[in-house]
Amino acid sequence: MSPSFSRCRLLGAGVGTATLGAIGGLAACDGGGQQEAAGSGKLVWWDQYLPKAELERKTFATFHADGGPEVEYTVYNPNEQGKAVQLAKQSNQMPDVFTLAGLQTAAVVLQEGGWFAPLSNPDAIKANIDPATLIEGMNTFDGEMYSFPLNSARTCVTLPWGNKSMLEKADIDPTAKDGQSWDDFRANVRQGQDKVGKPGLLLNLAFAPRMAEFVHDLAQQAGFPGGGGMEYATGAYHYHHQAYLDVFDFLLSFQQDKLLLPASSTLDARKGRARRAAGDAVWFIDGPFNAGVVKTDFGGSWRTLWSPSCPPPAANPRS
């Protein structure tokens, strides 16, 4: 078995094949790295990327067949992975590679707490990605590389996905230029519910981290000068900014106007997609990965999806 096949090399190979996504931390490379020979033990890998699962399994199988260690790979429900990682940390059974999905804690706090270690030989990874995408305090700490992004940092996870057949029945054209503001989207949700006879909107309210992303995305669209509640210019957290108040009004309006699927309060992303695939609502808010997950889990039903761009607010989104 060749010592050139290390756990760190697998990560580098993953970038080249576009298999990995937004890795949160690397415990396997702590002190071992390139010196850790193949076959020294299994590499335990946890993530939540269901659309990439088949590709990742093929990559790991090829890596093992070429002399690398076996990869014990688990794809978690993104609403459950954070809890699993917390339990693993408490019991000293951390996976070698994991994402930060569901942890709801800043990466710098986890790094300071010793949750993960730097890559001892990150050159293979750096050679395959744009160095401008490595962010200090997220991917690197004090110049050392701990993780790397594969998905774009500019990805919008707050996209309105519609059932195409229902939209056609309701005479809704989601590509219309006058249908792109918050007020327009709310009107389309109401029109869909009135004409189709199904709840207008499904939200995965039981998935708190994803709902928080929705709120932050919409606040930026409404003019918040920062991200995640933090104003970039001052570093201060400003959740009482008018943009956040507008977002809360916007989201609450669907419940107040009885346009929300009542079961939304019990649904996370995966359960929500199942209900959407069953035709239980006209609209569903999710990220660009929704199409891949729905195609993987529900086959042909992905062809009923339609997603316009992230809806910006009107000049006065509270109108």
Order of alpha helices (4+ residues) and beta strands (2+ residues): alpha-beta-beta-alpha-beta-alpha-beta-alpha-alpha-beta-beta-beta-alpha-alpha-beta-alpha-beta-beta-alpha-alpha-beta-alpha-beta
